[in-house]
Amino acid sequence: MASGWMSARAGRSARGGSAVLAAVAGALLLAGCASGTSKAGGAPETVAHGTITLTFASADPLPADTTFVTQVNHDSDGHLRLRTLFLDARSPDIDQTIAGDIRSRKIDVGDVGSRAWESLGLPAFSAYQSPFLVTSREVLDQSSTGTIAAGLLGTLRSAGITGLAIVPDSIRYLYSTRPLTTLAQFSGAKIRINASATSSEVISALGATPVTNIASGPDALQALRDGSLTAIESNPQNAIENGYIKAAPYVVVNAPLFAKTDTFAVSSAVLAALPAADADALRRAARQAAATQDSSATDRTRWALACGEGLRPAAVTQQQFLALHNAEGPTYAALAADPQTTLAIDRIGALTVTGPRMDSWATCHGTGVSASATRLLDGSYTDTVTQAEVAASGDCTDCGNAGTFRLVVSDGRYALYHPVQINANPAESSVAFFAGWRPSDPVEVGIIWIAGNRVTQVPEVNQQNGSAPATYTFELFRGTFTLHLISGQADLDTNHPWQQQR
């Protein structure tokens, strides 16, 4: 965009998995019960005494899975039950198998690693894998509920799947046999990951080779010991249980790669065939079970145990982090190509400017814990641009570039909001891209840092609408924040001073 004007564009295969109708019919025959029929002539609305049993598949028996199974029975008063199939958790592509089996109705319900949905052409959950975005437990927990979760779960409907809840599994780190803090150290490294196109892209962008043909557990541990692997993507619990820390003790604590979430999901056809009360019980049980995973207390204990196992924490410097972040440019651009993924990243980005960049306890002896990298600028600022000024600038006059902008800066990250859209033409491509955004959603998020009297911003989304890195000189005096463009393309207004909000 021209003349420093901001833009609104700053825009397993399970055997015996039955379909629910067969399950209902079988239950009725065994119980010798009669049933009513819905007005639409579909599945029974009530079953007098029979129990409906659905198949539930999981590759990793988390406490949340046990809670889900128990809660379904409880919330349905024993009328609905889940028959659990625990499948091969060590297989790198097990989640893709479960996701596919739900869509094909080989199984009814599943706990699916959210990274697998992209294999069905549903990319939005890849937002959790946006590099260096979700880096604290607080942000992970908050991003797994509310508007963010509702939006992501809604994207599954097109595949005939209903998302029930998102489980905040863990922040993911690289456990390595040698330090991995620079691009040079990543070059040639072989890193074991679970199958995921996005995870592979993240690793490849850093100059390393993603490895998906080695099972987790003993096989991966042996590969770390004999040099076949340089590192493995994991979390403290799995690293302790599988012995990874002994073989690969190095971990960067202030720049974890991304986060892992799981999804409780059900075939939409199966859900629609259930009696209404049972469908409600299934939804409620999923939300209740997901909430039990929302806890940093267990994570604190795991980190303490990991430190006792000989973990060797490292922290990247600002310059090292910037180099890693810049290398992920193609990953950010690929993620931003999909509007639903962009929206989820923007919404998560809004949380990162209110939550911590890293968990203070996710380390040993305080390594990596530091003051805010942008403490001089941390805060919220507003700036108003009129339509007349937009017209005079020669920028797109109907892109909604006029109105009141808000910029939030916190600990090296920023979020840019444009809550008031004036003269925005719905037919204009950049305006149409943001059709699903709410006034409370940022239109751009990214990283920001200070060097002397210069400030640089690098957007992680919105490149498809023209946003690009830019460096400015700045002045902050008595709540007035003034910017002057040095290089790049200005996404922040340089024609007016920004006013700091108290």
C-alpha positions as CSV (number, residue, x, y, z in Angstrom):
1,M,0.0,0.0,0.0
2,A,1.2,3.5,-0.7
3,S,2.1,6.6,1.4
4,G,2.2,4.9,4.7
5,W,-1.5,4.1,4.8
6,M,-2.5,1.0,6.6
7,S,-4.9,-1.4,4.8
8,A,-7.9,-3.4,5.9
9,R,-6.1,-6.1,4.0
10,A,-3.6,-5.9,6.8
11,G,-5.8,-8.7,5.3
12,R,-5.9,-47.2,12.5
13,S,-8.0,-48.9,10.7
14,A,-10.6,-49.9,13.3
15,R,-12.3,-53.2,12.8
16,G,-15.9,-53.6,13.8
17,G,-16.7,-49.9,13.9
18,S,-20.4,-49.7,13.4
19,A,-22.6,-46.9,12.1
20,V,-24.9,-45.6,14.7
21,L,-28.1,-46.8,13.1
22,A,-26.8,-50.4,13.3
23,A,-25.8,-49.8,16.9
24,V,-29.2,-48.5,17.8
25,A,-30.9,-51.4,16.0
26,G,-28.7,-53.9,17.8
27,A,-29.3,-52.3,21.2
28,L,-33.1,-52.4,20.6
29,L,-33.0,-56.1,19.5
30,L,-31.0,-57.1,22.5
31,A,-33.2,-55.2,24.9
32,G,-36.4,-56.2,23.2
33,C,-37.5,-52.5,23.2
34,A,-39.8,-50.5,21.1
35,S,-38.9,-47.0,19.9
36,G,-40.5,-43.9,18.5
37,T,-39.6,-42.3,15.2
38,S,-38.6,-38.7,14.5
39,K,-41.0,-36.6,12.4
40,A,-38.5,-36.7,9.5
41,G,-38.6,-40.5,9.6
42,G,-35.0,-40.8,10.8
43,A,-33.4,-42.6,13.7
44,P,-35.3,-43.3,16.9
45,E,-35.7,-40.3,19.2
46,T,-36.0,-42.4,22.3
47,V,-35.1,-45.9,23.4
48,A,-36.9,-47.2,26.4
49,H,-34.2,-49.3,28.0
50,G,-31.5,-50.1,25.4
51,T,-28.0,-48.7,25.5
52,I,-26.5,-47.2,22.3
53,T,-22.8,-48.0,21.9
54,L,-20.5,-46.0,19.7
55,T,-16.9,-46.9,18.7
56,F,-14.3,-44.4,20.0
57,A,-10.8,-44.5,18.7
58,S,-7.7,-42.9,20.3
59,A,-4.0,-43.3,19.6
60,D,-2.8,-41.8,22.9
61,P,-4.8,-42.6,26.0
62,L,-4.7,-39.2,27.6
63,P,-6.6,-38.6,30.9
64,A,-9.0,-36.5,28.8
65,D,-9.9,-39.7,26.8
66,T,-10.7,-41.6,30.0
67,T,-12.7,-38.6,31.3
68,F,-14.6,-38.4,28.0
69,V,-15.7,-42.0,28.0
70,T,-16.7,-41.9,31.7
71,Q,-18.5,-38.6,31.2
72,V,-20.5,-39.7,28.2
73,N,-22.0,-42.6,30.2
74,H,-22.7,-40.2,33.1
75,D,-24.2,-37.4,31.2
76,S,-26.5,-39.7,29.2
77,D,-27.6,-41.6,32.3
78,G,-26.0,-44.7,30.9
79,H,-28.0,-44.5,27.7
80,L,-25.0,-43.8,25.5
81,R,-21.6,-45.5,25.9
82,L,-18.3,-45.5,24.0
83,R,-16.4,-48.6,23.2
84,T,-12.8,-47.5,23.1
85,L,-10.3,-48.7,20.6
86,F,-6.7,-47.8,21.5
87,L,-4.7,-47.9,18.3
88,D,-0.9,-47.7,17.5
89,A,0.2,-44.4,19.1
90,R,3.7,-44.9,17.9
91,S,2.8,-44.7,14.2
92,P,3.7,-41.3,12.8
93,D,0.5,-41.1,10.7
94,I,-2.0,-42.7,13.1
95,D,-4.0,-39.5,13.5
96,Q,-4.5,-39.2,9.7
97,T,-5.9,-42.8,9.8
98,I,-8.3,-41.9,12.6
99,A,-9.5,-38.8,10.8
100,G,-10.1,-40.7,7.6
101,D,-11.9,-43.5,9.5
102,I,-14.3,-41.0,11.0
103,R,-15.1,-39.5,7.6
104,S,-15.7,-42.9,6.1
105,R,-17.6,-44.0,9.2
106,K,-15.4,-47.0,10.0
107,I,-15.5,-45.5,13.5
108,D,-18.0,-43.2,15.1
109,V,-16.0,-40.9,17.4
110,G,-12.3,-40.2,17.6
111,D,-9.6,-38.3,19.4
112,V,-7.7,-36.9,16.5
113,G,-4.4,-35.0,16.7
114,S,-5.6,-31.7,15.1
115,R,-2.6,-31.6,12.8
116,A,-4.2,-34.5,10.8
117,W,-7.2,-32.5,9.5
118,E,-5.1,-31.0,6.8
119,S,-4.8,-34.5,5.2
120,L,-8.6,-34.2,4.6
121,G,-8.2,-30.8,2.9
122,L,-9.1,-29.0,6.1
123,P,-6.1,-26.7,6.8
124,A,-7.4,-24.3,9.5
125,F,-6.1,-26.2,12.5
126,S,-2.6,-25.7,11.1
127,A,-2.8,-22.3,12.9
128,Y,-1.6,-24.1,16.0
129,Q,1.5,-25.0,14.0
130,S,2.3,-21.5,12.9
131,P,6.0,-21.3,13.9
132,F,6.7,-19.6,17.3
133,L,3.1,-18.4,17.7
134,V,1.7,-20.6,20.6
135,T,4.6,-20.7,23.0
136,S,3.0,-20.7,26.4
137,R,0.5,-22.9,28.2
138,E,-1.7,-19.9,29.0
139,V,-2.1,-19.0,25.4
140,L,-2.6,-22.7,24.4
141,D,-5.4,-23.1,26.9
142,Q,-7.1,-19.9,25.9
143,S,-6.8,-20.6,22.2
144,S,-8.6,-24.0,22.6
145,T,-11.9,-22.6,23.7
146,G,-14.3,-19.8,22.9
147,T,-14.5,-18.1,19.5
148,I,-11.2,-19.6,18.3
149,A,-12.3,-23.2,19.0
150,A,-15.8,-22.6,17.6
151,G,-14.4,-21.2,14.3
152,L,-12.0,-24.1,13.9
153,L,-14.4,-26.8,14.8
154,G,-16.9,-25.4,12.3
155,T,-14.4,-26.0,9.4
156,L,-14.9,-29.8,9.8
157,R,-18.5,-29.8,8.7
158,S,-17.6,-29.8,5.0
159,A,-16.0,-33.2,5.5
160,G,-19.1,-34.6,7.2
161,I,-17.5,-34.4,10.6
162,T,-18.7,-32.5,13.7
163,G,-16.0,-31.2,16.0
164,L,-17.0,-31.6,19.6
165,A,-14.1,-29.9,21.5
166,I,-10.4,-29.0,21.2
167,V,-8.1,-30.5,23.8
168,P,-5.0,-28.4,24.6
169,D,-2.3,-31.1,24.5
170,S,1.1,-29.4,24.9
171,I,3.7,-27.0,23.7
172,R,6.1,-28.7,21.4
173,Y,9.9,-28.5,21.7
174,L,12.8,-30.1,19.8
175,Y,14.9,-32.5,22.0
176,S,18.2,-32.7,20.3
177,T,21.6,-34.4,20.6
178,R,23.4,-31.1,20.0
179,P,22.3,-27.5,20.3
180,L,19.9,-26.1,17.7
181,T,19.9,-22.4,18.1
182,T,21.1,-21.1,14.7
183,L,20.3,-21.8,11.1
184,A,23.8,-23.2,10.6
185,Q,23.2,-25.8,13.4
186,F,19.8,-26.8,11.8
187,S,21.5,-27.4,8.4
188,G,21.6,-31.1,7.8
189,A,19.9,-32.0,11.0
190,K,17.4,-34.9,10.9
191,I,14.3,-34.3,13.0
192,R,11.6,-36.8,13.7
193,I,8.1,-35.5,13.6
194,N,4.6,-36.9,13.3
195,A,3.3,-36.9,9.8
196,S,2.1,-33.4,8.9
197,A,2.6,-31.4,5.8
198,T,2.8,-28.2,7.9
199,S,5.2,-29.7,10.4
200,S,7.4,-30.8,7.5
201,E,7.4,-27.4,6.1
202,V,8.3,-25.8,9.4
203,I,11.3,-28.1,9.8
204,S,12.4,-27.9,6.1
205,A,12.3,-24.1,6.2
206,L,15.0,-24.2,8.9
207,G,17.3,-26.2,6.7
208,A,16.7,-29.5,8.5
209,T,15.2,-32.8,7.2
210,P,11.9,-33.9,8.6
211,V,11.7,-37.7,9.3
212,T,8.4,-39.5,9.5
213,N,9.4,-43.1,9.0
214,I,10.6,-43.8,12.5
215,A,8.1,-44.8,15.1
216,S,8.2,-43.0,18.4
217,G,9.4,-44.7,21.6
218,P,12.2,-47.3,21.4
219,D,12.8,-46.9,17.7
220,A,13.2,-43.1,17.9
221,L,15.4,-43.4,21.0
222,Q,17.7,-45.8,19.3
223,A,17.9,-43.5,16.3
224,L,18.9,-40.6,18.6
225,R,21.6,-42.8,20.1
226,D,23.1,-44.0,16.9
227,G,22.9,-40.7,15.1
228,S,20.2,-41.5,12.6
229,L,18.2,-38.7,14.2
230,T,19.5,-35.3,15.5
231,A,16.3,-34.4,17.3
232,I,12.7,-35.3,18.0
233,E,9.7,-33.0,18.3
234,S,8.0,-33.8,21.6
235,N,6.8,-32.5,25.0
236,P,8.3,-33.0,28.5
237,Q,6.0,-35.9,29.4
238,N,6.8,-38.0,26.3
239,A,10.5,-37.0,26.5
240,I,10.7,-38.4,30.0
241,E,8.6,-41.5,29.4
242,N,10.5,-42.5,26.3
243,G,14.0,-41.7,27.6
244,Y,14.6,-39.0,25.0
245,I,16.2,-36.6,27.5
246,K,19.1,-39.0,28.2
247,A,19.9,-39.3,24.5
248,A,18.9,-35.8,23.4
249,P,19.1,-33.4,26.3
250,Y,19.3,-30.0,24.5
251,V,16.1,-28.0,24.2
252,V,15.5,-24.3,23.4
253,V,13.1,-23.1,26.0
254,N,12.3,-19.5,24.9
255,A,11.3,-20.4,21.3
256,P,9.3,-23.7,21.2
257,L,8.2,-24.6,17.7
258,F,4.5,-24.7,18.0
259,A,1.6,-26.3,19.9
260,K,-0.3,-29.6,19.7
261,T,-4.0,-29.9,20.2
262,D,-6.3,-32.8,19.8
263,T,-9.9,-32.8,18.6
264,F,-12.8,-34.8,19.9
265,A,-14.9,-35.4,16.7
266,V,-17.8,-37.5,15.5
267,S,-19.3,-38.4,12.2
268,S,-22.0,-35.9,11.5
269,A,-24.3,-38.6,10.2
270,V,-23.8,-40.6,13.4
271,L,-24.5,-37.5,15.5
272,A,-27.6,-36.7,13.6
273,A,-29.0,-40.2,14.1
274,L,-28.7,-40.0,17.8
275,P,-31.6,-39.1,20.1
276,A,-31.3,-35.4,20.9
277,A,-30.5,-35.9,24.5
278,D,-27.7,-38.3,23.7
279,A,-26.2,-36.0,21.1
280,D,-26.2,-33.2,23.7
281,A,-24.6,-35.5,26.3
282,L,-21.8,-36.4,23.8
283,R,-21.1,-32.7,23.1
284,R,-21.2,-31.8,26.8
285,A,-18.9,-34.7,27.8
286,A,-16.4,-33.7,25.1
287,R,-16.2,-30.1,26.5
288,Q,-15.9,-31.3,30.0
289,A,-13.1,-33.8,29.1
290,A,-11.2,-31.2,27.1
291,A,-11.3,-28.8,30.1
292,T,-9.5,-31.3,32.3
293,Q,-6.4,-31.0,30.0
294,D,-6.4,-27.2,30.7
295,S,-3.9,-27.2,33.5
296,S,-0.3,-25.9,34.0
297,A,0.1,-27.7,37.3
298,T,1.0,-31.0,35.6
299,D,3.2,-29.2,33.2
300,R,5.2,-27.6,36.0
301,T,5.8,-31.0,37.6
302,R,6.9,-32.5,34.3
303,W,9.4,-29.7,33.7
304,A,10.8,-30.2,37.2
305,L,11.2,-34.0,36.4
306,A,12.8,-33.2,33.1
307,C,15.4,-30.9,34.7
308,G,16.1,-33.7,37.1
309,E,16.6,-36.1,34.2
310,G,19.5,-34.0,32.9
311,L,17.7,-31.6,30.5
312,R,20.1,-29.0,29.1
313,P,18.0,-25.9,28.4
314,A,19.2,-23.2,26.0
315,A,17.9,-19.8,25.0
316,V,18.2,-18.2,21.6
317,T,19.3,-14.6,21.4
318,Q,17.1,-12.0,19.7
319,Q,19.3,-12.1,16.6
320,Q,19.2,-15.9,16.5
321,F,15.4,-15.8,16.9
322,L,15.0,-13.3,14.1
323,A,17.0,-15.5,11.8
324,L,14.9,-18.5,12.6
325,H,11.7,-16.5,12.2
326,N,12.8,-15.0,8.9
327,A,13.6,-18.5,7.6
328,E,10.0,-19.4,8.2
329,G,8.7,-16.8,5.8
330,P,7.5,-19.4,3.2
331,T,5.6,-21.2,6.0
332,Y,3.8,-18.1,7.1
333,A,2.9,-17.3,3.5
334,A,1.5,-20.8,2.9
335,L,-0.5,-20.7,6.1
336,A,-1.9,-17.2,5.3
337,A,-3.2,-18.3,1.9
338,D,-6.3,-19.8,3.5
339,P,-8.7,-17.3,5.1
340,Q,-9.9,-19.6,7.9
341,T,-6.3,-20.4,8.9
342,T,-5.4,-16.7,8.8
343,L,-8.4,-15.9,10.9
344,A,-7.4,-18.5,13.5
345,I,-3.8,-17.2,13.5
346,D,-5.0,-13.6,13.9
347,R,-7.2,-14.6,16.9
348,I,-4.4,-16.5,18.5
349,G,-2.1,-13.6,17.8
350,A,-4.4,-11.4,19.8
351,L,-3.9,-13.7,22.8
352,T,-0.1,-13.5,22.4
353,V,-0.1,-9.8,23.1
354,T,-1.9,-10.3,26.5
355,G,-0.3,-13.7,27.6
356,P,3.3,-14.6,28.3
357,R,5.8,-15.4,25.5
358,M,7.0,-18.4,27.5
359,D,6.0,-20.1,30.7
360,S,8.4,-19.0,33.5
361,W,8.5,-22.5,34.8
362,A,9.2,-24.2,31.4
363,T,12.9,-24.2,31.9
364,C,15.7,-25.2,34.4
365,H,17.2,-22.6,36.7
366,G,15.5,-19.7,34.9
367,T,17.3,-20.1,31.5
368,G,15.5,-18.0,28.8
369,V,13.3,-16.1,31.2
370,S,13.8,-12.4,30.5
371,A,12.1,-9.0,30.6
372,S,10.0,-8.0,27.6
373,A,12.0,-7.4,24.5
374,T,9.8,-4.4,23.7
375,R,9.1,-3.0,27.2
376,L,9.7,0.6,26.0
377,L,6.8,0.3,23.6
378,D,4.6,-2.3,25.2
379,G,1.0,-0.9,25.3
380,S,-2.0,0.0,23.1
381,Y,-2.1,2.8,20.6
382,T,-4.8,4.3,18.4
383,D,-4.8,6.3,15.1
384,T,-7.6,7.6,13.0
385,V,-7.4,8.0,9.2
386,T,-10.2,9.8,7.3
387,Q,-11.6,8.8,3.9
388,A,-10.4,12.1,2.4
389,E,-6.9,11.3,3.5
390,V,-7.1,7.8,1.9
391,A,-8.4,9.3,-1.4
392,A,-5.6,11.8,-1.4
393,S,-3.0,9.1,-0.8
394,G,-3.9,7.3,-4.1
395,D,-4.4,4.1,-2.2
396,C,-7.4,1.8,-2.8
397,T,-10.4,4.1,-1.9
398,D,-12.9,1.3,-1.2
399,C,-10.8,-1.1,0.7
400,G,-11.9,0.2,4.1
401,N,-8.6,1.8,4.9
402,A,-10.3,4.7,6.7
403,G,-11.3,4.5,10.3
404,T,-9.7,4.0,13.7
405,F,-6.8,1.6,13.9
406,R,-5.5,0.1,17.1
407,L,-2.0,-1.3,17.6
408,V,-1.1,-3.5,20.6
409,V,2.6,-4.3,21.4
410,S,3.8,-6.8,24.0
411,D,7.0,-8.6,24.5
412,G,8.1,-8.7,20.9
413,R,4.8,-9.3,19.3
414,Y,2.1,-7.0,17.9
415,A,-1.5,-7.1,16.8
416,L,-3.1,-4.6,14.5
417,Y,-6.9,-4.0,14.6
418,H,-9.2,-2.1,12.3
419,P,-12.5,-2.3,14.1
420,V,-14.3,0.4,12.1
421,Q,-14.7,-0.2,8.4
422,I,-15.6,3.0,6.5
423,N,-16.2,2.9,2.7
424,A,-15.4,-0.8,2.5
425,N,-16.7,-2.3,-0.7
426,P,-17.7,-6.0,-0.1
427,A,-16.8,-6.8,-3.7
428,E,-13.2,-5.6,-3.3
429,S,-11.0,-8.7,-3.0
430,S,-9.1,-7.7,0.2
431,V,-12.4,-6.7,1.9
432,A,-14.0,-10.0,0.8
433,F,-11.0,-11.9,2.3
434,F,-11.8,-10.5,5.7
435,A,-15.5,-11.1,5.6
436,G,-15.4,-13.5,8.5
437,W,-13.5,-11.2,10.8
438,R,-15.2,-9.6,13.8
439,P,-14.3,-6.1,15.1
440,S,-12.5,-7.9,18.0
441,D,-10.2,-9.8,15.6
442,P,-6.8,-8.3,14.5
443,V,-6.3,-7.9,10.8
444,E,-2.6,-8.5,11.2
445,V,-0.2,-10.1,13.7
446,G,3.5,-10.6,13.8
447,I,6.8,-9.9,15.6
448,I,8.3,-6.5,16.4
449,W,11.6,-5.5,17.9
450,I,13.6,-2.4,18.9
451,A,17.2,-1.6,18.0
452,G,18.2,1.9,19.3
453,N,15.7,4.3,17.9
454,R,14.5,1.9,15.2
455,V,11.6,-0.4,15.3
456,T,11.0,-3.3,12.9
457,Q,7.8,-5.2,12.3
458,V,7.5,-8.5,10.4
459,P,3.9,-9.6,9.7
460,E,3.2,-13.4,9.9
461,V,-0.1,-13.1,8.1
462,N,-1.6,-10.7,5.6
463,Q,1.2,-11.0,3.0
464,Q,-1.4,-12.1,0.5
465,N,-2.9,-8.6,0.8
466,G,0.3,-6.7,0.5
467,S,1.8,-6.5,4.0
468,A,5.5,-6.8,4.3
469,P,8.3,-6.2,6.8
470,A,9.2,-2.6,7.5
471,T,11.7,-0.6,9.6
472,Y,11.0,2.8,11.1
473,T,12.7,5.3,13.3
474,F,10.4,6.1,16.2
475,E,9.7,8.6,19.0
476,L,7.6,8.0,22.1
477,F,7.0,11.1,24.1
478,R,4.2,11.7,26.7
479,G,2.0,9.1,25.1
480,T,2.6,10.2,21.5
481,F,4.2,7.5,19.3
482,T,5.5,8.8,16.0
483,L,7.0,6.6,13.1
484,H,9.1,7.5,10.1
485,L,9.6,4.8,7.5
486,I,13.2,3.8,6.7
487,S,12.8,0.7,4.6
488,G,10.2,-1.8,3.5
489,Q,6.5,-1.1,3.1
490,A,4.7,0.8,5.8
491,D,1.8,-1.1,7.4
492,L,1.6,1.4,10.2
493,D,0.6,5.0,9.6
494,T,3.5,7.4,9.4
495,N,1.4,10.5,8.6
496,H,-0.2,10.8,12.0
497,P,1.2,10.2,15.5
498,W,-0.3,7.3,17.4
499,Q,-1.8,8.0,20.8
500,Q,-1.0,5.7,23.6
501,Q,-4.1,4.4,25.5
502,R,-3.9,4.5,29.3
